[in-house]
Every structure is written in C-alpha cells, then in structure tokens.
Amino acid sequence: MLKRKIEQKLIKWKNTPGRNPLILKGCRQCGKTFSVCDFAKKNYKHTVYLNFFKNPAYNAIFQGDLDVENITIMMSALLGSDAIFEPGQTVIILDEIQECPDARTALKFFKEDGRYDVIGTGSLLGVSGYGKQPKSIPVGYETVIEMYPLDFEEFLWANDISDVIIGKLKECFEKEIPVSEALHQKMMQLLLQYTVVGGMPEVVKTFCETKQMGSVLSLQRDIVNSYQDDMIKYADKKDKTLIKECFQSIPKQLSKENKKFQYSLVKKGGTASKFAGSIQWIEDAGIVTRCYNMDIPELPLDGNAKTDTFKIYMRDTGLFVSMLEDGTQYDILQGNLYGYKGAIFENLTADILGKMGRKLYYYHKDSGLEVDFVMRYKGDCCLLEVKSTSGNTKSTKTILNHPEKYHVAGAFKLGNYNVGRSEKILTLPLYMCFLLTEF
C-alpha cells in the first residue's frame, strides 16, 4: 500500500473541533477515493459509502427534503445493513460528489446537525464550477483540501527509501556537505525513475511491483486519454477542439529555447483571445500549472508577476514524458536526454515545487537575463536554476551582484552535482529539490 501525505491532513481535519464537512478535490486518478476509504477504515467505527458516478440512483436520496434525519433514512433504505449511523462514530463518504449537486448543498445541514462526519471527493473540474452545479454552494460550511499525485518523497517511500535515509539527505542539505557517492548515485537513479514514472498511484504501484516500463507507459497514456475524454465530457461544445489543441501543444511549447507559452504554436494565427479560456480549463482540471514571468525578481512574488506572460508545465512529469515519442523513457533512464533535457528537468522541478503547493514564477528579460524559477524560501526571495548536467549561471550571478537593484537573498543551482557552495549560490543535486519546503 502506498504511503500518502494526505493521511496527515485528514487526521488534522478530524482532530479539529467543530470541523466542517470536507471536500477532497484533485485531478483524475490521483488516489482520492482510496485514501479517503483507507482513512475512514482506520479512524471510524462505521463508514457509509456512496459513489454517485457508479450509482446515479443515489442522487434520489438528495432530491427531496435535505433534513439529515430524512437523508439517513433514505440511505438506510437503499444500502440496507451497510448503512449504520452512530453519532460520532460514523463517517459518510460522498464519492464523485460533483455528480450529485444536491449532495453538496446538503453539507450545510450535516454541519448544522453535527452528528456525523462527511467527506466528499470530487474532480477539480466538477468541484471548481464545470459541469453540474449545486443550487447553493455551502460557503462557510465546508473545508476544501486539494490532493495531488504522489510527490517525489512519496515516490521514495514507495521504493523502500526510509525516513532515516531521507533524514541523512536533509542533514547534508542543511550542513551543506556532500552526500556519500553510493547514496548520491542511488538517489540520482531514483530521480530519473520518478521522471519517467511520475506520481499517479496506479502507475507507481505497477512500476514498483513489475519494473515493466511498457506497462507504465500504457497506463500513463490511458490517463492522458481519459483527460481528453474529460475535455469532451465537461467542456462547452464550442471549446472542446480548442482545449484539445492547447493540451496537445504542450510538448512543442516546452521544446523551445524560450519556453514562454505561445498561442501561435497551438495553431497558426492563434491568439490569447481565442485560446486563453482553453488554457484556464486545462489548469482548472489539474493537468497543467502556469509559471508566471516577473517584472522584477523580488517579493511579493504574486504582486510582481505578469499575468499575461507565462510558461506551461505538466503537473505530473511522468504524464509529460508519456506524451513524447516512444523511446524517450529509455533515453531518460540511461541519462541520454539530448535536446529535450532542459524541458524534462524544468518540468520535473515544476512538478516537485507544484506538489508542495507552491505557485510558480520565473524571470526573463529581453536583455538576456533569465532565471528558471523564482521562489520564496525562508521568507526571502531566492533564485532557482536547473541545469541537467552543466551550465553557467550568468544571469543569476548578475542579479546577485547587484543587490542595490535586485532584492534577492541567494540562489540554488540544481543539477547532476553533489552539494557545494560558491558564495551566494548553493549547488544541490536535483533530487534535493523536494527539501526546499520552507516558504
């Protein structure tokens, strides 16, 4: 069974006095249902489970009186002995809640009643305003948590890397001392594996059990196809083709030297007015994340961001690699990245940072200054350069050498190196990116 960080967030929610019903939202197939059901089994005496996608008949429970007593009677009638309601001991799981808008409206009444905990799970699209919508969203009566696919640390756990080993990496990072060569090589190998496998739970499970990359790729492409099916299911008819064209342009966008998103690469003559809504749709689905250019690399990051100039990265690097040509997985695992290495390692970094809940920023000026990522770290503005093997940090050094103009505390250089420091630049192996958790 895969160990997931979401479990600690669910426990924190359960331990909150006067807690609201919970909505756990996330992209397709990121493990929401399994995590919630496993949590319920460990923490409650009784679980009442409804899946509105598999059983649309359950919608009828919420079509009449939304009084909790009436709802539980209806659940008992439909589920029989599987529905046991004991105050303080029963959790009600409303899976795929976006398929039953009235069930989400009912969360207000469950909160006011207070006898039972309720957890709803839903796709980002369904919960965020696409598709069916409730008559009344219970603002103030629900707590919303977003779940992601496995991050790199969860991938390490799945591959039997213990917290003791991870603690050793943290020690090397904090003390700025090199990692032992054997551990360094092992971690670089795991990082390349994560690059091609990504964090979709079923994909990770298959990889760990079989090590068959053909099976991994097949599952990943099934997920990518399911995303495109969602574009047909949820998008307005007039937008379906535009959304698919934007989605399919992502590998081409990232292969450019200047990775700024260009609408003309989606389709000749493409403009923001035509495709901006499509990009928003794909982002709302949890498939991609935007990385915004900045007027100047300093805090506040969001306040200095240019909302109309951005890069696009896939939220899960394994799915990104699966969209590339056959043989790419093998090349990456062998360390042969060729011309695509910049795109792959930048997307990998965006994956790791994004799954921390970080918004992404970069800095580019026509004068030639360019930094891959700009981030808040320990309360200061820091630069992040991603170099797959080698490469200079001319732009970073220029910025650091002009403190009177740029309010930047320091920089990290990530790549195929061990730990080391040169003045304000701390060089780190790329696998240590997951340790940059302090905001």
N, C-alpha and C positions, 0 to 999 in steps of 0.2 A: 504494500500500500504506500502511495506517495505521501510524504510529509509536506503539509502546506502551511504557510504562514497565516492564511485566512482563519485558521482554527483559533489562534490567539485573539484575533479581532472579534470573533464570535463569542469567545469566553468573556472578553471585556464587555461586550454588549449585554450578555446575560447577567453579569455582575453589577450592571448599572441600575440603581434604584429607580423605580418609576419609568422603566425603559419603554420606548415606543415599539410598535411592530417594526420589523426590519425588512428592508428591501435589499437583496443582494443582486446587483446587476453586473453584467460582464459580457464580453464578446462570446460568440458561439463556441461551444465545446471547450471552455476554459476550466471546467470542473465544478461549476456551481452546485449542481444537484448532488453529486457525490459528496462534496464537502459538507453541505447542509445536512444531509441524511446521516452521515457519519457523526457529525456533531450532535445531532438530536439523539442518536442511539447512545452516546456516551453521557449525555447530560440530562436526559429526561426519562421518566418512567414510561410515558406513553407518547407516541407520535401518530398524528393523523395527517396522512399524505394525500394531496390532490394534485394531479397533473392535468392541467386544462388543455394542453396540446394533444395528449394521447386520449383524453376522455372529455370531449366537448360537452357531454351531457352534464358534467359537474357545474357548468355555468348556471344551470337552472336553480342551484342552491341559492344564488345571489340575485335572482331576478325579482324576488318579492320583497317581503319585509326584511330589512337588514339588522333587526334586533338580534343580538348574539344568541339568545335562547332559541330563537327560531332557526338561525343558521346551524347551530349544533344539532338540533333535532333533525334537520334535513340531511346533514352529514351522516348521522347515525342511520337514517332510513336508507341511504344509498350505499354506505360502507359496511353496515352491519357491525359485527364484533370487532372490526378493525378500527372502529372509532370509539375510543374511551376518553371521556372528558373528566379530568380530575383537576380542580383548581390548583395552580402552582406546580403541577406535575405533568401537564400535557402541553406539547408544542404542536401547532398546526402549521404544516408546510404547504404553501400555495405555489406549486411549481409552474413555471411559464405563466406567471400572473398577467402578463400583457395580453393573453388570450381571453381573459375574463375581466374587463374593465370594472365591472361592478364589485368584484372581489377586492380590488384596490380601494374603491370607495369605502368598503366595509371596514378597512383598517382603523378608521376613526372610531368606530363603535367597539371594536375589540380593545382599543386603547382605553376608552372610557369605562368599559366593563372590567378589564384588568384581571380576569381570572386565568386567561391562557396566553402564553407567548405565541406570536405569529411571525413566521418568516416567509416572505415572498421572494421567489427568484425570477429574474426576467432578463431578456436580451437587452443590450444597450439601446437598440433601436426601439423596441416595444416600450421600454420604460421612459425613454427620452422624448417621446412625442410623435413617433411614426406609427402607423397602423392604428389599431383600435385604441381609443382613449376613454378613460372613465368620465362619468358626468361631473364628478367632483374629485380632484386630487386632494388627498388628506394632508394638506400643508400643516406642518406642526405636529402631526400625529404619526409620522413615520421617520425612521432613521435609514439613510441610504448609504451603502458601502459598495465601492466598486472592486471587483475581483479581476485579476489578470491571469494569463497563463503562467506557468512556472517561471520564476526568475532564475538567474544563474546559481544563486546559493541553493535554492530548492533542487535544481538540477544536480548540484554536487551531492546533496543529501541522497538523492535517488541513486547516485552512483557510489554510495557507501563511503563518501568522504565525511569523516566525523567532525563534530564541533571542536574536538581537540586540534585537528589539523587546521580547521578554519581559524581557530584561535591563534595558531602559530603564524598564519599569514597576517592576521591583524597585528600581531606583535612586530613582525618585520616591517609592516607598513608604518606603524606608529613610531618605531625606533629608527626608521629609515636605514635598515640593514638588509643585505641581500638574502633572498630565500635560498636554501640549500639547493644545489643543482638538481638532485634527484626529484625533489618536490617541485621545483620550478618546471622541469620538463613534463612531469605528470600533469600539472595544472595547465600548461600550455596545450597539452593533448586534449584535456577535458574541455578547454575553451573552444578549440576547433570543433570538437564533437557537438558542443552546445550551439555553435554557429550553424551547423547543418541540421541539427535536430530541433532546436528551439524549445518552446515550453508547453506546447499543447499536451495535456496529460496523457491521452491515449497514445500519442506519438512517443513521448518519453518512456512510457511503460513498455511499449513494443521494442524500443531501442535497448532498454536495459535488459529485457528478457531474451531478445534474439540477436542483437547486434547486426541485424539484417537491414542494410541501408535501402534496399529495394522496397521492403515493406514500409519503412519510414517514409520514403518519398511518395509511395502510393497513398498512404493515409493523409499526408500533407496536401497532396493535390486534391483529394476528396474534400478536405476542409476548404481549400481555396474555391473549389466548385460550389460548395454549399454557400459560401459568401456571395458568389454570383447568383445563386438561386434566391438568396435574400433580397438581392437587388431587384429581382422580378417580383418578389412577394410584397415587399414593403414600399418600394419607390413608386412615385406617381408615374403614370404611363408615359408622360412626356419626358421624364427624366431617366428612364431605365437605360437607354442606349448611351446617354452622356455619362452616367455613372460608371458603366462598364468600360467605356473608353478611357476614362480617368484612371480607373483601377488598373487596367492592362498596360497603361503607360508608365507605371512606377519603375520597373527595371530600366527603362530607357531614360527616365528622369535622373536616376541615381548613377547612371554610367557616365554622365557628363563630368567634365573637369569642374565647372561651376555648377553645383547641384541645385541652384535655385530653381524652384518649380516653374516650368514654362508651359503655358496653355497651348502654345503653338506645337509643342511636341505631342500633345494629346491628339490634336487634329490640325491639319494645315489651316491657318486662319483662325484658330481657336483664341478666344478672349476670356477675360475674367467674367464678364457679364454672362457669358454662355455656360461656363464650367464651374464657377465659384460655388454654386449650390451643390454640385456633384461632389466636390472635394469635402464640403461640410458633411454631406451624407456619409461618405466613407469614413470620415473621422468619428462621427457620432456612432457608427457601427463598431468602433473599437478596432478597426483594421489597420489604420494608419495614425500617425501622430505628426503634427506640424512642428517644425523648428524655425523660429522667427529670427530674422535679421534684426540687428540693433542699430540705433543711431550712434550710440557710443557704448562701449562695454563697461557699464557701471550700474550699481544699484540705484533705484529699484529696476529689476530686470524687465518686468512687465511694462513698467512705465516708459522704458526706453526702446521697446520693441516696435518694429514696423509691421503692422498687421497685414499689409499687402505684399510683403516680400518674405518668402519662406521656402524651406525645403520640406520634402515629404519623406518620412521613413515608415517602413512597416513596423507595427508594434511587436511582431514576433519574427525574429531574424530567420528562424527555420522556414517559415512560410515564404519569406522573401526569397531565400535560396531555392526553394522548390519551384518558384516561378521562372528561374533561369534555365538554361538549356541542360539537357541530360549530360552527366559527367562532371557538373560543377561541384557536386558533393565530394566526389573522389578527389578532385583537384584541391579543394579546401583542406580535406583531411591529410593530404600529402604536403600541404604548405605551399602549393603551387597556385597562387592567386592571380597571377598575370595582371592584365589591365584593370580587372574589376576589384582589386584588393582594397582600394580606397572606399568604394561603395559598400563592400561587405563589412569592413571593420567600422566604418561610420555607422552603418545600420545596427551592427552588433552593440556599439556603445549607446546608441539611441534606445535600443531595446532594454539594456541594463538600467539606464538612467530613468527611462519612462516607467518601468515597473516599480521604481521607488516612489512613483507619484510625482516626479519632477516634470515641470514644463520645460521645454527645450528652446535654447537660444543659440545663435551663432553671430559672428561678426565678420562682415565683408564690406570693403570699400573699393571703389573703382581705382583708387591709387595702388591697389595691390595688397593691402593689408587684409588678411583673412585668418580667422581662428575657428576651428571646427565647432567647439561648444563653449558657451559662457555660462557659468553656474554660480549659485550662492553656496559657499562652503564655510561653515563655522562663522556665519554672519558677515562674511566678506565676499566681494566679487572675485572669482577665480577663473582662469582660462584653462581650457582642456584641449590639448592637441592629440590627435590619433594618428600614429604613424605605424603602418603594418610591419615594416622591418626597420627602415632607417629614414632619415629625412631631417631637414633643418627646421628650426622653429624661429625663422627670421621675423615673422610678424609678431609672435609672442614676445621675443626679445625687444623688438622696437617699442611695443606697448609698455613693457616692464621698465624700459629705460627712460620713460617719460612720465614719471609719477605726477608731475605738475598738470598734465593733460588727462591722463587716464587713472582713475581711482581703482586700481587692481592690486590685490594683496599678493598674488603669486600665481603659479601655473603648475599644471600636471601634464606630463608628456607620457602617453600610453602607447605601448607597442611591444615588440618582441625583445624586451630587455629585462634585466633584473632591476632591483631597487637601487637608486642612486640620486644624488642631488648635485645640481650646478647652480649656485646662488639661489635665485627665487624659483627655479624650475625643479620640481621633484619628478624624476623619471620613475615610472612604475610599469611592471608587466601588465598587459591589457587585462588579464584575469582579475587584477585587483580593483578594477573599476567598481565592482559591487560593494567595495568597502567605503566608497565616498558617500556615506549615508547622512552625514551631518549637514543640516541646512544653515 
